[in-house]
Amino acid sequence: MTHPETGPTPDAALPPTRAPQDVAGDVVARVLARAGTALDAGGTVHSSYDGQQFDLEARTSLRRVGGLSTELEDVTEVEYRQLRLEKVVLVGIWGQGTVRDAEVSLAELAALAETAGSEVLDGMLQRRANPDPGTYLGKGKADELAGIVAATGADTVIVDGELAPSQRRSLEDIVKVKVVDRTALILDIFAQHAKSREGKAQVELAQLEYLLPRLRGWGESMSRQAGGRVAAGAGIGSRGPGETKMEIDRRRIRTRMAKLRREIAAMEPGRATKRSSRKRNAIPSVAIIGYTNAGKSSLLNRLTGAGVLVENALFATLDPTVRRAETADGRVYTLTDTVGFVRSLPHQLVEAFRSTLEEVADADLVLHIVDASHPDPEGQISAVRHVLADIPGAFDVPEVIILNKADIAEADVIARLRSQEVHSIVVSAHTGQGIDELLALIADQLPRPGVEVDLVIPYDRGDLVSRVHREGNIQAEEHTGAGTALRARVDEALARELTEAAVPTV
């Protein structure tokens, strides 16, 4: 039963004998029981295809560590004080959906917090239809949260949702510690993991867009006064409040954002040139997309030996990686590993990474990687497709669902997903299960050259024969006295060059 004023009643998702607060308490307890495992050293299992993983070694050497005091006891602690783990309390609202949905969302928030370098101490899940417009939780629950923060010694509260600037300020005034929302948390992870110049610029732009409406200032007490020089057209009667400190900050942020947009726009031609070069040479492209930590980088390493960073953590890799691959019949294509998606991906990030995500729309085939061992794989598929809906032309590209981690997934879950997704295949990037079938599927789905040629190429034009091997589909090849006899399928541009260079038939 549903009431228009309050949304779904507890009876729609709760056993009738249990109160909502008891069920919420059980959810928090289960999430906290798994806390601390998101970055467990034993949680990342590498295969021989992952290479040396030097990037992972560099990242873990700089990771925040526990056990460091905030008080300076030893001069050797100075350079490490900024790496101290933040102690956080998680807060979620269970408005719609089932208990399982609420638990999956809060567990993902805990994993995000640990990926950002935090230690999860406690949590709170409130059953209410809609967030309170003032404090997000309501006055009573906010006071209860303040007690939890004081009792645990936490220094940060992370909310599983997007807070309005007024809600964040009101909640901070009550709990007396820093309050961040899900969007700020994801932006922080992106800022830590971005490596390329373009990736760093995209993340900074997204952070500034998020920060701009959330500045806190001190009003006119921080204003600059107008000058009193008569030569400048000012003097008696003209002195008064000038530009406030917050107005100066906003102006500087807007100036910086404009500069970043120009820098990102200036980088686009370079990527466009690489894409046009691949198109000119008729090299098909395959884009790997999927939810964060679904195994995209592991699959890329398995297929190409790229050796990109693999870690059992959310948003381990952000910068897109393009690698060359080859079908069994010798056709060359490219594999592109894109940034992972997540539920409620901040729109600032979608906008900032739009130029990178457009690689998907230019692909000939999309491999949508799904973690079949996740508690909610259908939710992950839906979240990824929701982001793709914002990319023009992305849905026009053929999509194949790759059910990854088959070695640890439940058989009934795989059967359910395969019944829902017609174009799907089951693989394990770790064990190699299904990889041969996947390679055969890619070869079958890639566009084939459309022009059939049957001619003889002189030996001094071996470059053209090489291109046919690389870009075309050779059906027959024979070395004759006049040159290399070829029967193949190629694209129109290469067919014209071959025809012009071919040995004239008698």
Protein Blocks (a to p, Z undefined) as FASTA:
>chain_A
ZZfklopafklmpcfkbcfklmmmmmmmmmmmmgoklmgfklpccdfklonolmmmmmmm
mgccehiafbdfbfklmmmmmmpccddddddddfbccfklmmmmmmmmmmmmmmnopacf
bdcddddfbdcfklonopklmmmmmmmmmmnopabdcdebdddfklmmmmmmmnopacdd
fklmmmmmmmmmpmbfmlmmmmmmmmmmmmmmmcccehjmlcccddfbfknopaehiacc
dddfklmmmmmmmmmmmmmmmmmmmmmmmmmmmmmmmmmnopacdddeddehilpmmmmm
mmnonopacdddehkbfbdcddddddfkopacdddddddddehiafklmmmmmmmmmmmm
mpmbdcddddfkbmblmlmmmmmmmmmmmpghklmpccddddehklmccfklmmmmmmmm
mbacdddfknopoklmmmmmmmmmpccdfbdcdddddfklmmmmmmmmmmmccfbdcddf
kbccddddddfklmmmmmmmpccdZZ
